[in-house]
Each structure stands twice: as structure tokens, then as C-alpha cells.
Amino acid sequence: MTKAGITLAVFCSLFVLNNAQAATTLPAQVNYRVLLDHSTLIIHKNDSYTMQVERIVEPLNATGVQNQSQVNIAYPGNFAKLKIIKAYTEDPDGVRHPVIASEIFKQSTRSAIAAPFLSDGVNESVIFPAVSPGDTIHIQYDLTYAHPYLPGIYALSAVLDPGVMISKASIAMDTVQMKQFQIHQSSSGNGWQTGVDEFSGSVNKVSVPPLGTPAPSQYAGVAVLSTADNWKTLAEAYNQLAAPSSEVTPEIHAAALKIAEGHTGMQAITNIYHWIQQNIHGVSVNYETAGFKPLPAQETLQRGVGDSNAKVALMCAMVHSLGIEAVPAMVSQSSRFKEYPGVDPFAFDHFLIYLPKEHRFMDLAYRHASADVLPVQDAGRPVLISGKNPEMTTTPSPEVNLPLLSQTDDFTLKGSVLSGTEELMASGYMAQKERAALSGLKGRRLLKVIRDAFYTQGGVGEVHTVAFRYRHDLQKPLGIRLSLNRAGEFVPGKVFSISLPKMHHISADLVPFASTQQRSTPSLTTPVNLDFTLKIKVPEGYHPLYLPDSESLKTSVGDYKVSYAFKNGIFTEHKSLLIKHFIVSSKAFPDLHEIAALALEGDHQALVLEKSA
């Protein structure tokens, strides 16, 4: 294949689900079965192509009817056309109820309405008549694209998702009229069978993944048919399409000089990064309906609006004007942390900027992210760097050697009330999350939101004041200090107990993994390092009747520690949680469960005080 003839991208996302032996054995969450899901990509001589889709679905209950009786088909209206071949409902007696033309509705997608200059996305909704449980819903349609998404690459992929039933699924590619294309077949996981220019699959057992499970493409079978045999080809294709959008104009150069404020190197990059964050309004775009060509940087600067692709093109142009190298990088924000088995441009759904000299990725889509730490949605994921030296690599995982979030509660017990302060220090991606939660809040509204969060997390009492440290300096850790009291549900006497305040973040991260001791699917965690210290000055003449047991647990997944002490009239609790990885295998899950069970059990500890003799 020549360079000019190897870059074009087409994608059909097919979430293929598994087949159970009998409906009576299905999990309660299964509301329909897919009897047939077939997609064929046909390449035409003029470089256009057609996606032929045929699908038959059987709703099993009222929820299945509600979810499946409307089919939505989205596509780029500026270079694709939809033709519905057939659409009807068939009851168990074989009577067909066809969809009439007035029950097919065409409208713009949300991103096309929000920013029509970024997307010409169209959504056609097909409403099926007379659908009841046990009927079958039939649809067949052709989507014909005038040209490829990227010049020269055709790709079709599907995922065998174990949460939905399917009796028969297949994807195929027809290149009979395009002999120069070679189809590269690849798959991972179980369930797919290879044929001639196609994959087919079905699985006998339905298994609804529990909470805390990553995207199906992380652990389920993935099949890819593609005319590209490596990721470098795809990067070159994107670069061919997108490079002109980063053209440096006099206006862009002037803006870059002004924003850099005389700085060079990393400080100039940081200034430009934060300026685009704050001044270019972000819009979410689905690239399946918008295409991959970014808006020209000059136009994004003038409009003040852009998706991640357009923002990256603008920043590339700005830093290029200052003699700094930067290129776009493609990443997926789904909870998938391994490469697709084959080359598919729609394995990605988001764009970062990459600085080769600094070996740094930056995300312009998050208003409160620092220039040196990626949002957690981008971390540890496959990323395709474009530019002169294309490369498939992985974004850095969160740095967890030091606490990302530390909380210190310092209280004095008076009567039935704990009064004092709560201090929170957040760094890394945690600082970005906390700043985002406080965005735009001030005065009474800010205090109300913080009070509501305090009550939601189980606090009983009142927040009096709030103070911040580095709230608006994104390059520094964020500090939050609350002055508050916690009303205790106890009556002072010879012996009484106090429910200990807790660090809500520890519980929130571990709850999904406490109910079962084993899992058949991998688990999704967020790498964290959390540190909690609680100090309570108890009334004179009282001491703890006993101290809860200290615990320490080290595993391959992470560590949990809690310790208790009483000295000089002050009770101290110290608790820490370290989770090291995004993905925890089924084999390692018992370690994660043990951490979760131990930490959640510790949330119910109480301090029992006894009046000294």
C-alpha cells in the first residue's frame, strides 16, 4: 500500500452480547435478546463505502420494549446518507407491522446544535409500532459515506459484551472491487471465530458485570477488521488530515507572544495552556458524527469555542509560533487500559497535546487541571502520538508515592459537641476534582454547597466558615479549611461513646468491592494515596475505656493502615489507603476485597470514654 492509499477510517461500534440457554435463567437485568447483529463494510471504487447493518432484537419484558422500540442511527450529515431497507415489528404469529415514514424522525445531534461549525451530526430515530414482549424488532439499513473519515483506512470493530444476549453476531469487510486493499484481521478475548474477511461470534452465558467493572473492551472479546496493519499508519493518516489546521498566522503569533508574557520554554507553554483552558469554551463532539478534521486554529481563536481536537490544533499553532515543538495525541477516555488488538481510529475519542522535548501530555478540555498532571480520565491509557515521530504508548498513571488527598480533623469535645477544624489538602488530579466541584461558587452559595456536602457524607452539626489556600493557582496543591462542630448522639456521664468522624473518600472508593469475595471480571479502581488524621481533645477527667485495634494490611493491590493512640488527654486516629493500579485482576481481587472490608468496618468504630476514678 502506498502512503496516499493507506489512511482512511471507518468504524462501526457493535456491542455484541451473549446468549443464554433459556430466558428463565437470565439475570434480572437482561431485558432483551439480540437474535442477529450483522455489519458489513463495502468499499467502492471511488473510495466511498457503505456500511450495511441488519439487526433483529426480541424484547423480553416491558423494560426491554421501552428500551428497544426506538432505534437511533447517528451519522455525519455532510458526507453520509442513510437508507432504511426495512423496518418492522413481527409478533409471534408472524404478522408484520411495518414502520411508516411518519415514524422516522431526523434531527441534528446535540453537538451539532451546540456548535454547528464543529459537527454536522444527524440522528434518525425509527419508532417501531405495536411492540410487546416476545415480538421481534427487525431493521436493515445502509449508511453510505462519500469519503473516509481519514484518508485511506477502513476499519470495522466489535466487542462481545457479556451483559446482553446475542444469538449471532458478525462483522465483515468486502474489498472485491478494491483488490489493492489487504484486510488485517485481529481479535482478543474469547468468543470470536475467524472466517474469510469476517468475524462471527456468540457466547452461551450471560453475565452482568458488577459495579466497579471496567469497559467491556478491557476484558471481553474484541474483533477488528482493518486495511491498516499498524498504528503508525493511522497516526500518519490523522496528521495528513489535521496538520493544515495548525497553521501559524500573524494573529496567532501575536496572541501567543502576549499570553507568554516574555517567557520561554515550559513557562510559556504553561501560560498558553491555562489561557486556552480559561478562554476557549469547550464543546463535546462525537467524532463518529463530526469527523476527525479539526477546525483551523485561526477560526478557533476567533470563535472562542472548540472541542478537544480544535483546542489541541490551536495550542500547537501557538507554541509552534514560539519555536516549541508540540503534536496532537489520540486517547480513549473509556475505562480501557490496553490497546485494541487491531488498528481502528474509533479506538480513540479524545485529543491531548504532546510535548516531545518534555515528554508531557496535557489536556485542554478540563478547566481546573494543572499543566503538569493529567486528569484521571486520561491517565494510564493507550495513546497514539502523531507528528513526525508517531508512536503508540501509554499516558502516565497518577503519582501515588505521596498523598493525593490528606485530611486532618482537630476537635475538642465539650459536652455533647465536637468543635474544631477540618483541613483538606489536595494535589495531583485530586486538586483538579476538588476545584471543579467548587467552580463558580462564592459567598453564601459556597457555604451552602459545602454544608450540603458535609451532611451528605454523614456529618451532623454545622459548618461555620470556610477558607482556601491556592484555590485559583492550578499549579499548586489546593487547601480547604473548615471551622465546624459535630453534634454527638451521646449524653455525657460516667461512660459514654462518640461515633468517630471518618474520611468519606476512603469509603467511597471501596464500597463497590465489599459485597463479594471473588469476581470473574477484572475490577476498576482509581490509584489513590489518601491520608486521614483525627485528633480529639477529651474533657479533663475522662479517658478511653479501650482503644480500637490498630490494623495494617499490605497486598499486591494496595495498602491500608489504621492506628489509635491516647496521650496527654488527646485521642488520635490515623488512617491511610493506597491503591496502586487502575485494573485489578480476578486473581488479585480477594486482596482488594480484604482492603475494602477492613476499611469499611473501621468506619463504624466508636470512642468510648470513661470518667476517671
Order of alpha helices (4+ residues) and beta strands (2+ residues): beta-beta-beta-alpha-beta-beta-beta-beta-alpha-beta-beta-beta-beta-beta-beta-beta-beta-alpha-beta-alpha-alpha-alpha-beta-alpha-alpha-beta-alpha-beta-beta-beta-beta-beta-beta-beta-alpha-alpha-beta-beta-beta-alpha-beta-beta-beta-beta-beta-beta-beta-alpha-beta
